[in-house]
């Protein structure tokens, strides 16, 4: 398979087709197995790259939204106190703690591979 750029949907379709092919085989077809594995690895890399890009974009967007909310809170504190200095109160909004990376669903696909 050439290293052409595929969409997530196309690459995911390749993974689904190959998984179904492997599930339905009564005996492994060794002649086709190498091409199935190579195409599946390339499709997985494409899907993983797209998922990683979306996660980064979401993380950036959520960080930007959180920063905007924090700035709005600091501005509101400045206006209320009249001192021009942001107060540090217990009710002040804190940035949420960093969360662990969500599962992409591909890590637990090992159970579906029939070999």
C-alpha positions, 0 to 999 in steps of 0.5 A: 500500500502506498503512503497516500494520505487517507481520511480518518473514515477511509482508514477506519474502514480499512481497519474494520474490513480487515478485522471482519475478514480475519474474524470470518476466516476458518483458517488463516490465509497466510498469502493475504496476511502480510498485506492485511497487516501492512495495510492495517498498520498504515491505517492505524497510523493514519487514524492515530495521527488524526485522533492526536491532532483532534485531541491537541486542538481540543486541549488548546481550545479548552485551555484558551476558554479556561484562560479567557474565563480566568481573565474575566474572573480577575477583571470582575475581582478588580472591578468589585474591589476597586483596588486594581489588584486582583484578589486571591479568594477561595471562590476564584476559579482554578484551572482544572487539573490535567486529565489523563489521555482518553482511550482512543479505543484502538488500544483495546482492539488486541482482543479482536485480532484472531491471531 
